[in-house]
């Protein structure tokens, strides 16, 4: 009987320890939104077409190569200053017009993950204007965050300028 009670206590404690922890709140390192005088459908059509980043980068991206490895899409970018970067495309969600990419490399020392998101939404009071909401989420040391946020936010600014030139 003691063995059965002991076994029951051990099993019960294992079940209680296996419960999920509370959800961790994610606070982006950078958020920005811009209004573009175009429909959400037109903006989304451009953003979701991965090779077209060269066209709406406002001259920042010189070359783009999209490849698929084991059902995962990657985007290899060459910038106008000669830098190169690889992005893993995590989500292209057509229904919600939501795009997520994970910067694979190179990443600054101390940064383990860099995620960039773009969400295209309509303006509730304006039929001909849409908003693109950008965010950058980083994991790692605080020292490495600032230069990466500056670099990625400058890239986003070029994307916004290019989208406006292209669609307005």
C-alpha positions as CSV (number, residue, x, y, z in Angstrom):
1,X,0.0,0.0,0.0
2,X,2.9,2.4,0.9
3,X,4.5,1.7,-2.5
4,X,1.2,2.4,-4.3
5,X,0.8,5.7,-2.4
6,X,4.4,6.6,-3.1
7,X,4.0,5.8,-6.8
8,X,0.8,7.9,-6.9
9,X,2.5,10.9,-5.3
10,X,5.4,10.7,-7.7
11,X,3.1,10.6,-10.7
12,X,1.0,13.5,-9.4
13,X,4.0,15.7,-8.8
14,X,5.3,15.0,-12.3
15,X,1.9,16.0,-13.8
16,X,1.9,19.3,-11.8
17,X,5.4,20.1,-12.9
18,X,4.6,19.5,-16.6
19,X,2.0,22.3,-16.7
20,X,2.7,25.2,-19.0
21,X,4.3,28.4,-17.7
22,X,2.6,31.7,-18.1
23,X,3.0,33.2,-21.6
24,X,6.0,35.5,-21.9
25,X,5.2,39.0,-23.1
26,X,7.2,40.0,-26.1
27,X,8.2,43.7,-26.3
28,X,9.6,44.7,-29.7
29,X,12.9,46.6,-29.8
30,X,11.4,48.8,-32.6
31,X,8.0,49.5,-33.9
32,X,7.0,51.8,-36.7
33,X,4.0,52.4,-38.9
34,X,3.5,54.2,-42.2
35,X,0.5,55.2,-44.2
36,X,0.6,54.5,-47.9
37,X,-2.0,55.8,-50.4
38,X,-2.8,52.4,-51.9
39,X,-5.1,49.4,-51.2
40,X,-3.9,46.7,-48.8
41,X,-4.2,44.2,-51.7
42,X,-1.7,46.1,-53.9
43,X,0.7,46.6,-51.0
44,X,0.5,43.0,-49.9
45,X,1.0,41.7,-53.5
46,X,4.3,43.6,-53.6
47,X,5.6,42.6,-50.1
48,X,4.7,38.9,-50.4
49,X,6.5,38.6,-53.8
50,X,10.0,37.9,-52.2
51,X,12.2,38.8,-55.2
52,X,10.4,42.1,-55.5
53,X,12.2,43.4,-52.4
54,X,14.9,44.7,-54.8
55,X,12.3,46.9,-56.5
56,X,10.8,48.5,-53.4
57,X,14.1,48.8,-51.4
58,X,14.7,52.3,-52.7
59,X,18.0,51.2,-54.1
60,X,19.2,49.6,-50.9
61,X,19.1,46.0,-52.2
62,X,21.2,45.3,-55.2
63,X,20.6,41.6,-55.6
64,X,18.1,39.1,-54.2
65,X,18.1,35.3,-54.4
66,X,15.1,33.3,-53.0
67,X,15.7,29.6,-52.4
68,X,13.9,26.7,-50.7
69,X,15.7,24.1,-48.5
70,X,13.5,21.3,-47.0
71,X,10.3,23.4,-47.4
72,X,11.9,26.4,-45.7
73,X,12.3,29.6,-47.8
74,X,15.4,31.7,-47.6
75,X,16.2,35.1,-49.0
76,X,19.8,36.0,-49.8
77,X,20.3,39.7,-50.1
78,X,23.2,41.7,-51.4
79,X,23.0,45.4,-50.4
80,X,24.2,48.4,-52.4
81,X,27.2,48.8,-50.1
82,X,28.3,45.2,-50.7
83,X,27.0,43.7,-47.4
84,X,25.3,40.3,-47.7
85,X,22.6,38.8,-45.4
86,X,20.4,35.7,-45.4
87,X,16.8,35.8,-44.1
88,X,14.7,32.8,-43.2
89,X,11.1,33.4,-44.3
90,X,9.1,32.3,-41.3
91,X,5.6,33.4,-42.4
92,X,3.8,34.8,-45.3
93,X,0.2,34.8,-44.2
94,X,-2.1,35.9,-47.0
95,X,-5.3,36.1,-45.0
96,X,-3.9,38.5,-42.4
97,X,-1.3,40.1,-44.7
98,X,1.4,39.3,-42.2
99,X,5.1,38.8,-43.2
100,X,7.8,37.5,-40.8
101,X,11.5,36.9,-41.5
102,X,14.3,35.8,-39.2
103,X,17.7,37.3,-39.9
104,X,20.0,34.3,-40.2
105,X,23.3,36.0,-40.6
106,X,25.4,37.8,-40.1
107,X,24.3,38.8,-36.6
108,X,26.3,41.1,-34.3
109,X,28.1,39.4,-31.4
110,X,25.7,38.7,-28.5
111,X,22.6,38.6,-30.6
112,X,21.0,35.2,-30.9
113,X,17.9,36.0,-32.9
114,X,16.5,38.9,-34.9
115,X,12.9,38.8,-36.2
116,X,11.3,41.5,-38.5
117,X,7.6,41.6,-39.1
118,X,5.3,43.6,-41.4
119,X,1.6,43.7,-41.2
120,X,-0.5,45.4,-43.8
121,X,-3.9,46.8,-42.7
122,X,-6.6,49.0,-44.1
123,X,-7.5,52.3,-42.5
124,X,-11.0,52.1,-41.0
125,X,-11.9,55.6,-42.0
126,X,-10.0,55.8,-45.4
127,X,-10.7,53.5,-48.3
128,X,-7.7,54.5,-50.3
129,X,-5.0,54.5,-47.5
130,X,-3.4,51.5,-45.8
131,X,-1.0,51.2,-43.0
132,X,2.1,49.0,-42.8
133,X,3.2,48.2,-39.2
134,X,6.8,47.1,-38.8
135,X,8.5,45.6,-35.8
136,X,11.9,44.3,-34.9
137,X,12.3,41.7,-32.1
138,X,15.8,40.8,-30.9
139,X,17.1,38.3,-28.4
140,X,20.5,38.6,-26.9
141,X,22.8,41.1,-25.2
142,X,21.8,44.8,-25.0
143,X,25.1,45.9,-26.3
144,X,24.5,44.3,-29.7
145,X,21.0,45.4,-30.1
146,X,21.5,49.1,-30.8
147,X,23.6,48.8,-34.0
148,X,21.3,46.1,-35.4
149,X,18.1,48.1,-34.6
150,X,19.7,51.1,-36.4
151,X,20.6,49.0,-39.4
152,X,17.2,47.2,-39.7
153,X,15.2,50.4,-39.0
154,X,17.2,52.2,-41.8
155,X,16.3,49.2,-44.1
156,X,12.6,49.5,-43.2
157,X,12.7,53.3,-43.9
158,X,14.0,52.4,-47.4
159,X,11.3,49.8,-47.9
160,X,8.7,52.4,-46.9
161,X,10.1,55.0,-49.2
162,X,10.3,52.5,-52.1
163,X,6.7,51.3,-51.5
164,X,5.4,54.8,-51.6
165,X,7.3,55.6,-54.8
166,X,6.0,52.4,-56.4
167,X,2.4,52.5,-55.3
168,X,1.3,56.1,-54.6
